[in-house]
């Protein structure tokens, strides 16, 4: 089935209008030696057959929605209200292109404007763009923006070791041709010690709160860090968890210059890693150095309020090699899901979800910490925490899944090898959100006692 | 009737979702960490539904009708793709769960890597990039790393034809390389004389969109790739227009060394008002070791391990967290499985036939600078009408809205004056194309007889032309906070 309405008689009539004897004759510019190669692909399936095949593939996976799951580490399991999928399934949103014709795209543009407004308020920042690909690329774009704010005069970037390992790697990938020095993440220091690595060559410092290990940077500490970073003339970039901002103080109040992060937790399915959205919020003074689409309010010819993409002179389709970024397609439908999620929950709903995450994770940390041989790290955390285990986390996870049907925590050994980070030896990162029940947490604790002594 | 902002509908005390009670002992959040009030809209569920439904009514979409936006491949996307991506065994997978618990998903990715390699004539594929531009950056970084691995640090220049999308030069700059623009010749091909003149030991490579944004397959493709290789450079293929040659030609066998596929366009994910997409990157054998990782590998039928993550030895590094836009990849897999090899070729054949039909029927009314050539999936006309000197491409486009069509791409490519870039795609039937032609002809008549009708268009849209200058000058980028909050 190829979803093509043309019939043979349509094609015959159209070929006559074009003046070609056959469809194959339309391709004479393609080198003859390469024209119409054989494609070694399986034969076509009907819709019925393809769904059977896909259902078989889907069932071959352990469904984290159906099992007790304590994995986080950058992708989070949250309840998604039905209204969110209703909104993003509407053809008018799902099957429209980037709104290049604003007169017939006001739905998308207003929804983006509202998304920007919600992200700005949630993070305490002044401006938000329409989205980046994910938390990692959003962080990389923030670093590039800081380089541009410094007009290329500062070539050093300080990253916290607590910044998500994927984010740090993507920052390095993105900037590998820019002749930068990236430092700071070779050891796990406190946030304020990062400021001591900051000097007149530093474009920005990047921290995360809660960080990859779950630790919250207290507002007072973040404020002090911002002051020190600003004293060097650099920018402070903070990656934050948007759900945590239902209860925790927003980065904007601490003086952060760019607040970025993974927006998946706001109404987007985990979907094995994507599509998600990277949110990107910043202080207004930097708007002309920022990347990505931005919707703005204006009026139409009759004086009515309307919305357009604005400041496009920053962007690739106008500025080409001088653009602030190459981004074109972003994650618009995922940003719509985030906006619909925030609209449905409202400030109280989001605070309640955040509090549930907090309470469940703290309960779990207590329960796990009480299991002989396990020790939960002492730090203020939101919904994730590290635990030192008596045996290798990989072995614990295998036994948890095979014997108890539980998907355990994230094994830190690959990202933080014990040779370099001795304190992280045999550590695992556990996450609890509002969907983890007390019964599941109790089951996890008793299973941990069992598998660690088996 | 304009729809108020959600913030303006907010009333204290309303909420759209009920949250379960806490079933564990509570640990208070310390006051030192807490935020003050959070000023988000307070609305009920019905408010949310009505708000977004009313906003939806202000949008045009491809499920409603023809969307001939050139170089955007706005084809109809089968609904089965949506059902597939929402299967719980896909939608609820955690990206970091143990590979042994995600073998179905990893098999799908492994098969898709293979299918894309086969379709494009490449040896290896990374599914990690999230969009076309993301794939471009990935590809240019791979080219840069390949030269560096050979100790060749002089190659810092990327040649980019003047018909290229803006993302090409922007991606080149991000990768730390320098852009050298190459003009097009009179037939819309890369100008070989200029190309030869620019090729030297500083050339890292050429970025080539083929078919190009004029909708033309470069008549000298093999000569171009040969020349670049001879000069020690690599050829990057921008797959934005790959829909035209699906099953018709394999870029990897014609001298393209690395190419991104816009899976969301060619392999059918709805565009979502601006994404998500997927910009999977295919490479020839010599570059396979430089791909972003991890990719999915398979130890072989007899090995117990099944599908595993592996990172190529000289990888340029991750370009995204986790494994790419999996939901988009499921849709691409579904689409390729449903079409099969013959169906894919039919896509290209009908996309090209539809475009040539429109070109043939329109070129007497609107100039088509390369109308003497057979176009591929799209063609570029000019919004210049005899007897209507004041009418511009933008006016024609805006008037098309009144006829119920989405306008073509305006003012791109930059090398055609008053460009109207038209891409009908294969999923439009002949009656729709005929109605579009009639609308375009009618607009041409109006342009001569009553140009104000065009200048003031659109008349039938939810809003009239919007003041973009005011938007840029006054910069209102977020909703105003209500008084006293």
Interface residues (C-beta under 8 A of the other chain):
Chain A: X1 X2 X3 X4 X5 X6 X10 X11 X13 X14 X15 X17 X18 X19 X20 X23 X26 X27 X28 X29 X30 X31 X34 X35 X36 X37 X38 X39 X40 X41 X42 X43 X44 X45 X46 X47 X50 X51 X53 X54 X55 X56 X57 X58 X59 X60 X61 X62 X63 X64 X65 X66 X69 X71 X73 X74 X75 X77 X81 X83 X85 X86 X87 X88 X89 X90 X91 X92 X93 X94 X95 X96 X97 X98 X99 X100 X101 X102 X103 X104 X105 X106 X107 X108 X110 X111 X112 X113 X114 X116 X117 X118 X120 X121 X122 X124 X126 X127 X128 X130 X131 X133 X134 X135 X136 X137 X144 X164 X166 X167 X169 X170 X172 X173 X174 X176 X177 X178 X179 X216 X218 X219 X220 X245 X246 X247 X248 X249 X250 X253 X262 X269 X270 X271 X272 X273 X274 X275 X276 X284 X287 X293 X294 X295 X296 X297 X298 X299 X300 X301 X302 X304 X305 X306 X307 X308 X310 X311 X313 X315 X316 X317 X318 X319 X320 X321 X322 X323 X325 X326 X327 X328 X329 X330 X331 X332 X333 X334 X336 X340 X342 X343 X344 X345 X346 X347 X348 X349 X350 X351 X352 X353 X355 X356 X358 X359 X360 X362 X363 X380 X397 X398 X401 X407 X410 X434 X437 X438 X441
Chain B: X2 X3 X5 X6 X7 X14 X15 X16 X17 X19 X20 X22 X23 X24 X25 X26 X27 X29 X30 X32 X33 X34 X35 X36 X37 X38 X39 X40 X41 X42 X43 X45 X48 X49 X51 X52 X53 X55 X56 X57 X58 X59 X60 X61 X62 X63 X64 X67 X69 X72 X74 X75 X76 X77 X78 X80 X82 X83 X84 X85 X86 X87 X88 X89 X90 X91 X92 X93 X94 X95 X96 X97 X98 X101 X102 X103 X104 X105 X107 X108 X115 X118 X119 X121 X130 X131 X132 X133 X134 X136 X137 X141 X144 X145 X165 X166 X167 X169 X170 X171 X172 X173 X174 X175 X176 X177 X179 X216 X217 X218 X219 X221 X222 X245 X247 X248 X249 X250 X253 X254 X264 X270 X271 X272 X273 X274 X275 X276 X277 X292 X316 X317 X318 X319 X320 X321 X322 X323 X324 X325 X326 X327 X328 X330 X333 X334 X336 X337 X338 X339 X340 X341 X342 X343 X344 X345 X346 X347 X349 X350 X352 X353 X354 X356 X357 X359 X360 X361 X373 X374 X397 X398 X401 X406 X407 X409 X410 X412 X426 X427 X428 X429 X430 X456 X458 X461 X462 X463 X464 X465 X466 X467 X468 X470 X471 X472 X474 X475 X476 X477 X478 X479
